[in-house]
Each structure stands twice: as C-alpha cells, then as structure tokens.
Amino acid sequence: MSRPWISTNLAISADGKISSVARRPSGWTSREDHARLLQLRESADALIVGRGTLESDRMTLTVPGKPVQPLRCVVSQTGRISADHPLFQKPGGPVHLLVTGGSTPDLPAEVTIHHGSLAGFLETLAMGLGVRHLHCEGGGQLIRALAELDAIDEFHVTLAGHALFGGMEAPTATGIGVDFLPASLDFALSHFEPRPDMGECFLSYRRAQ
Ligand SMILES: NC(=O)c1ccc[n+]([C@@H]2O[C@H](COP(=O)([O-])OP(=O)(O)OC[C@H]3O[C@@H](n4cnc5c(N)ncnc54)[C@H](OP(=O)(O)O)[C@@H]3O)[C@@H](O)[C@H]2O)c1
C-alpha cells in the first residue's frame, strides 16, 4: 500500500485513557504539552483526525504562523459534520473529508469529500495529493484503524500520570474496543523528555522493523 509517512500524537492518563468518561475534551494537560502538539504539526503536509475528536475538541487543525498550511483531513463513517463547525470558519489548509459509509454530507463547496476505505484514502493522499508526512491527532478509534493497517511510523505520547480517569467508556490510545490488535506492533524509543515540573513526560517511539 502506498501511503505517507504517518506520525500520531496523544496525551494519556496514568490509566492509559485519552479522555474521561464524560468525554472530557483535550486541554487537561499542561501548556507545554499544548505547545508540543503545535510543534509536532509543523513538519506535516497534512493533519488527520477522527470525527469524534474534531467534534469534542472543536478543532480547526491549523499551525500558527505557518505560511503554507497543512491539509486538514477528517475521517467519518457517517459524514455527520455540521457546516457551521469551526473547521469551516477558520482559514487554513484545504479540508478533505473521508466518508467510509454511503452518505454525502451537505458541506461547504470547498470541502473535498472522498468515499472509500481508510487505506484507499491514505493512498490518495500520497499519490494524488503529494502528502509525504501525515500527522494524526487521534482519537483512539482512528489510531486503532491505522494500527490495524500497520500504518503508524512514529508515535508521540505525553504521559500525563497526574490524572486517572477510569471508565469502560473512556477511550484509550486504540479506542474502546475490547479486541486485541491482529498483531502487536513494536516501537523503539526515540525521544524521552521527563518534565517533573509538570508531572508529565514527553515520549516518542519509532516503529521497530
Ligand atoms: N488525549 C488526547 O491526546 C486526545 C487526542 C484526541 C482525542 N482525544 C479525545 O478522544 C475522544 C475521541 O476519541 P474516539 O476514540 O472516539 O475516536 P475518534 O477517532 O476521534 O472518533 C471516532 C469517530 O470518528 C470516525 N472514525 C474514526 N476512525 C474511523 C474509521 N477508521 N473509519 C470511519 N470512521 C472513523 C467515526 O465517525 P462517525 O461517527 O462520523 O462515523 C467515529 O465515530 C474525545 O473525547 C477527544 O477529546 C484525546
């Protein structure tokens, strides 16, 4: 499968959750973690999130001060995104929506809607749109789908051990699913930055071959 080089970024609680049972949006980590989130966007030609994350975090997927903004990609089975979402109001890179179900949402004309599979969309990004580096900011369901395709090259994580969320309905880095991945994926540590002042640790891992 042709695809871009793919990185992901998440903050996880001490119990491995990415949000609380109340679907608490991101923003529960430090300002430094937020700065890292923005920094990790900088080298990407395209950003991608699941519709759940787009909605709960009201994301606009932009990089402050970057002259050429990355493509803004969203994945949804239903295509259910409101046309007045901040994503469509804030200037930024072109918006590409992958709808894996059958519907065609009614969205602003400048949004490119793709139909098909996630694997096919990754190929379109690489071959049709010239995306070399795709950066994923979650959530767990989308990261799980990428992991099932073994399509994660680098995994950034902020270990925010200052929070415990609990809850069977709170997603982890690979969503809420109870099933194991088809195969475990191994990663090698490439960056280790403990931040005792914030009770957090910034980590990066590269896919081990
Ligand atoms: N801690 C962090 O760093 C961090 C980062 C990101 C998100 N979050 C939190 O995580 C929560 C959202 O996570 P989530 O696990 O629900 O995942 P998500 O992937 O953001 O959202 C799930 C939804 O996205 C769409 N989707 C995702 N993968 C898909 C695929 N392979 N094919 C088709 N559609 C797909 C579906 O949308 P449709 O329903 O439209 O079909 C699905 O219902 C939010 O509370 C957010 O605040 C935390």
The ligand as an SDF file (V2000), in Angstrom:
LIG
                    3D

 48 52  0  0  0  0  0  0  0  0999 V2000
   -5.6830   12.8560   24.9880 N   0  0  0  0  0  0  0  0  0  0  0  0
   -5.5020   13.1610   23.7270 C   0  0  0  0  0  0  0  0  0  0  0  0
   -4.3870   13.4670   23.2950 O   0  0  0  0  0  0  0  0  0  0  0  0
   -6.6550   13.0890   22.7730 C   0  0  0  0  0  0  0  0  0  0  0  0
   -6.4250   13.1910   21.4080 C   0  0  0  0  0  0  0  0  0  0  0  0
   -7.5050   13.0720   20.5480 C   0  0  0  0  0  0  0  0  0  0  0  0
   -8.7820   12.8760   21.0510 C   0  0  0  0  0  0  0  0  0  0  0  0
   -8.9570   12.8050   22.3810 N   0  0  0  0  0  0  0  0  0  0  0  0
  -10.3060   12.5390   22.9380 C   0  0  0  0  0  0  0  0  0  0  0  0
  -10.7130   11.2670   22.4780 O   0  0  0  0  0  0  0  0  0  0  0  0
  -12.1140   11.2740   22.2660 C   0  0  0  0  0  0  0  0  0  0  0  0
  -12.4300   10.7830   20.8520 C   0  0  0  0  0  0  0  0  0  0  0  0
  -11.8130    9.5620   20.6290 O   0  0  0  0  0  0  0  0  0  0  0  0
  -12.5240    8.3440   19.8610 P   0  0  0  0  0  0  0  0  0  0  0  0
  -11.8840    7.0850   20.2770 O   0  0  0  0  0  0  0  0  0  0  0  0
  -14.0000    8.4870   19.9460 O   0  0  0  0  0  0  0  0  0  0  0  0
  -12.0790    8.4810   18.3890 O   0  0  0  0  0  0  0  0  0  0  0  0
  -12.1760    9.3650   17.0780 P   0  0  0  0  0  0  0  0  0  0  0  0
  -11.4350    8.5500   16.0920 O   0  0  0  0  0  0  0  0  0  0  0  0
  -11.7520   10.7500   17.2870 O   0  0  0  0  0  0  0  0  0  0  0  0
  -13.7190    9.4570   16.7180 O   0  0  0  0  0  0  0  0  0  0  0  0
  -14.4890    8.3740   16.4220 C   0  0  0  0  0  0  0  0  0  0  0  0
  -15.3530    8.7360   15.2280 C   0  0  0  0  0  0  0  0  0  0  0  0
  -14.5010    9.1370   14.1410 O   0  0  0  0  0  0  0  0  0  0  0  0
  -14.8640    8.4480   12.9660 C   0  0  0  0  0  0  0  0  0  0  0  0
  -13.8440    7.4370   12.6620 N   0  0  0  0  0  0  0  0  0  0  0  0
  -12.6900    7.1820   13.3380 C   0  0  0  0  0  0  0  0  0  0  0  0
  -11.9950    6.2100   12.7210 N   0  0  0  0  0  0  0  0  0  0  0  0
  -12.7110    5.8490   11.6440 C   0  0  0  0  0  0  0  0  0  0  0  0
  -12.5140    4.9090   10.6010 C   0  0  0  0  0  0  0  0  0  0  0  0
  -11.4270    4.1140   10.5660 N   0  0  0  0  0  0  0  0  0  0  0  0
  -13.4510    4.7930    9.6430 N   0  0  0  0  0  0  0  0  0  0  0  0
  -14.5430    5.5820    9.6590 C   0  0  0  0  0  0  0  0  0  0  0  0
  -14.7990    6.4920   10.6120 N   0  0  0  0  0  0  0  0  0  0  0  0
  -13.8910    6.6260   11.6020 C   0  0  0  0  0  0  0  0  0  0  0  0
  -16.2380    7.8850   13.2480 C   0  0  0  0  0  0  0  0  0  0  0  0
  -17.1120    8.9790   12.9960 O   0  0  0  0  0  0  0  0  0  0  0  0
  -18.6740    8.8650   12.6350 P   0  0  0  0  0  0  0  0  0  0  0  0
  -19.3780    8.6560   13.9240 O   0  0  0  0  0  0  0  0  0  0  0  0
  -18.9850   10.1520   11.9870 O   0  0  0  0  0  0  0  0  0  0  0  0
  -18.8460    7.7200   11.7100 O   0  0  0  0  0  0  0  0  0  0  0  0
  -16.1710    7.5730   14.7190 C   0  0  0  0  0  0  0  0  0  0  0  0
  -17.4270    7.5060   15.3640 O   0  0  0  0  0  0  0  0  0  0  0  0
  -12.5880   12.6800   22.5210 C   0  0  0  0  0  0  0  0  0  0  0  0
  -13.1500   12.7500   23.8190 O   0  0  0  0  0  0  0  0  0  0  0  0
  -11.3310   13.5190   22.4530 C   0  0  0  0  0  0  0  0  0  0  0  0
  -11.3990   14.6570   23.2870 O   0  0  0  0  0  0  0  0  0  0  0  0
   -7.9340   12.9080   23.2620 C   0  0  0  0  0  0  0  0  0  0  0  0
  1  2  1  0
  2  3  2  0
  2  4  1  0
  4  5  1  0
  4 48  2  0
  5  6  2  0
  6  7  1  0
  7  8  2  0
  8  9  1  0
  8 48  1  0
  9 10  1  0
  9 46  1  0
 10 11  1  0
 11 12  1  0
 11 44  1  0
 12 13  1  0
 13 14  1  0
 14 15  2  0
 14 16  1  0
 14 17  1  0
 17 18  1  0
 18 19  2  0
 18 20  1  0
 18 21  1  0
 21 22  1  0
 22 23  1  0
 23 24  1  0
 23 42  1  0
 24 25  1  0
 25 26  1  0
 25 36  1  0
 26 27  1  0
 26 35  1  0
 27 28  2  0
 28 29  1  0
 29 30  1  0
 29 35  2  0
 30 31  1  0
 30 32  2  0
 32 33  1  0
 33 34  2  0
 34 35  1  0
 36 37  1  0
 36 42  1  0
 37 38  1  0
 38 39  2  0
 38 40  1  0
 38 41  1  0
 42 43  1  0
 44 45  1  0
 44 46  1  0
 46 47  1  0
M  CHG  2   8   1  16  -1
M  END
$$$$
